[in-house]
């Protein structure tokens, strides 16, 4: 009797490549599991993972050798057609191009003026208030900047849970708050001061440093840190 490979659909969740990635992260996947995800399916005789193992074995389990194979070469494997071959070659080409590119520079924050230069163009001409957060790594480089709320002429609601959720996901060691005053008034309101203190207290519980809070107008800015009220 011919043995038929058990379908991936019947495997335990931890053993299915896509589900495993969702549960444990992409770094837990083996080379054959990654290739299986790219291919999408195997054949009637073998699962996508086993087919991927066959392909990788043929090139000494080396991605660089695999990248040398043509569509015709890949189609020699039973269960691999043009569509799967093109998917594999495309994925490897993306990897090659990524390796050839330099990492995008992350702006480093050393002074409040650095923050002003980074955010002024986004906020200076707006007619309503926007609240933004800059997320920083241990080198004070900005890994992400995000608008967390959009409000009216002189007020915008801020949800602290959103800020801290993003900070945790970014593994941030520090954050900087930024919002604009369309009125042109640089003075922080009582609500601005209370919100800043509230965020600072919450950040300290998570071992995240609140570096500064800037209020930006069309021509200038106010820094809580520079004024010693942070």
FENVENVEN-V217823 format. One record per residue. N is the residue number from 1. RES is the residue in three letters. PHI is phi in whole degrees, 0 to 359 (999 if undefined). OMEGA is omega as a letter, one per 20 degrees, with the letter a starting at -180 (NA if undefined). Layout:
{{N;RES;PHI;OMEGA} {N;RES;PHI;OMEGA}}
//
This chain:
{{1;UNK;999;a} {2;UNK;284;r} {3;UNK;278;r} {4;UNK;249;a} {5;UNK;301;r} {6;UNK;299;a} {7;UNK;296;r} {8;UNK;302;a} {9;UNK;300;a} {10;UNK;264;r} {11;UNK;285;r} {12;UNK;296;a} {13;UNK;306;a} {14;UNK;294;a} {15;UNK;264;r} {16;UNK;276;a} {17;UNK;307;a} {18;UNK;295;a} {19;UNK;295;r} {20;UNK;298;r} {21;UNK;296;a} {22;UNK;293;a} {23;UNK;281;a} {24;UNK;239;r} {25;UNK;99;a} {26;UNK;292;a} {27;UNK;289;r} {28;UNK;276;a} {29;UNK;282;r} {30;UNK;282;r} {31;UNK;300;a} {32;UNK;293;r} {33;UNK;290;r} {34;UNK;297;r} {35;UNK;295;r} {36;UNK;297;r} {37;UNK;295;r} {38;UNK;298;a} {39;UNK;288;r} {40;UNK;91;a} {41;UNK;200;r} {42;UNK;257;r} {43;UNK;232;r} {44;UNK;293;a} {45;UNK;272;a} {46;UNK;227;r} {47;UNK;286;r} {48;UNK;299;a} {49;UNK;293;a} {50;UNK;292;r} {51;UNK;295;r} {52;UNK;297;r} {53;UNK;298;r} {54;UNK;300;a} {55;UNK;295;a} {56;UNK;292;r} {57;UNK;301;a} {58;UNK;291;a} {59;UNK;244;r} {60;UNK;70;a} {61;UNK;54;a} {62;UNK;236;a} {63;UNK;296;r} {64;UNK;295;r} {65;UNK;291;r} {66;UNK;298;a} {67;UNK;294;a} {68;UNK;276;a} {69;UNK;286;r} {70;UNK;266;r} {71;UNK;301;r} {72;UNK;298;r} {73;UNK;299;a} {74;UNK;291;a} {75;UNK;291;r} {76;UNK;288;r} {77;UNK;277;a} {78;UNK;295;a} {79;UNK;105;r} {80;UNK;248;r} {81;UNK;249;a} {82;UNK;298;a} {83;UNK;299;r} {84;UNK;293;r} {85;UNK;299;a} {86;UNK;295;r} {87;UNK;298;r} {88;UNK;295;a} {89;UNK;297;r} {90;UNK;297;a} {91;UNK;299;r} {92;UNK;292;r} {93;UNK;291;r} {94;UNK;300;r} {95;UNK;299;r} {96;UNK;296;a} {97;UNK;293;r} {98;UNK;297;a} {99;UNK;296;a} {100;UNK;279;a} {101;UNK;266;r} {102;UNK;277;r} {103;UNK;293;r} {104;UNK;297;a} {105;UNK;290;r} {106;UNK;255;a} {107;UNK;299;a} {108;UNK;260;a} {109;UNK;259;r} {110;UNK;241;r} {111;UNK;220;r} {112;UNK;296;a} {113;UNK;293;r} {114;UNK;297;r} {115;UNK;294;r} {116;UNK;301;r} {117;UNK;298;a} {118;UNK;287;a} {119;UNK;252;a} {120;UNK;302;a} {121;UNK;297;a} {122;UNK;279;a} {123;UNK;243;a} {124;UNK;295;a} {125;UNK;252;a} {126;UNK;285;r} {127;UNK;264;r} {128;UNK;231;a} {129;UNK;282;r} {130;UNK;233;r} {131;UNK;245;a} {132;UNK;239;r} {133;UNK;230;r} {134;UNK;260;r} {135;UNK;255;a} {136;UNK;244;r} {137;UNK;266;a} {138;UNK;294;r} {139;UNK;265;a} {140;UNK;62;r} {141;UNK;266;a} {142;UNK;283;r} {143;UNK;268;a} {144;UNK;195;r} {145;UNK;233;a} {146;UNK;217;r} {147;UNK;281;a} {148;UNK;260;r} {149;UNK;199;a} {150;UNK;227;a} {151;UNK;231;a} {152;UNK;257;a} {153;UNK;291;a} {154;UNK;227;r} {155;UNK;199;r} {156;UNK;218;a} {157;UNK;288;a} {158;UNK;232;r} {159;UNK;259;a} {160;UNK;298;a} {161;UNK;297;r} {162;UNK;294;a} {163;UNK;300;a} {164;UNK;287;r} {165;UNK;298;r} {166;UNK;294;a} {167;UNK;297;r} {168;UNK;291;r} {169;UNK;296;r} {170;UNK;276;a} {171;UNK;56;a} {172;UNK;286;r} {173;UNK;263;a} {174;UNK;205;r} {175;UNK;223;r} {176;UNK;230;r} {177;UNK;265;r} {178;UNK;217;r} {179;UNK;212;a} {180;UNK;253;r} {181;UNK;241;a} {182;UNK;302;a} {183;UNK;291;a} {184;UNK;92;r} {185;UNK;281;a} {186;UNK;276;a} {187;UNK;291;r} {188;UNK;290;r} {189;UNK;281;r} {190;UNK;299;r} {191;UNK;295;r} {192;UNK;298;a} {193;UNK;293;a} {194;UNK;294;r} {195;UNK;296;r} {196;UNK;300;r} {197;UNK;295;a} {198;UNK;296;r} {199;UNK;292;r} {200;UNK;299;r} {201;UNK;297;r} {202;UNK;293;a} {203;UNK;296;a} {204;UNK;298;r} {205;UNK;295;a} {206;UNK;262;a} {207;UNK;61;r} {208;UNK;246;a} {209;UNK;270;r} {210;UNK;274;a} {211;UNK;285;a} {212;UNK;193;r} {213;UNK;222;a} {214;UNK;253;r} {215;UNK;253;a} {216;UNK;247;r} {217;UNK;242;a} {218;UNK;297;a} {219;UNK;244;a} {220;UNK;208;a} {221;UNK;206;r} {222;UNK;239;a} {223;UNK;247;r} {224;UNK;299;a} {225;UNK;294;a} {226;UNK;297;a} {227;UNK;273;r} {228;UNK;71;a} {229;UNK;243;r} {230;UNK;266;NA}}
//
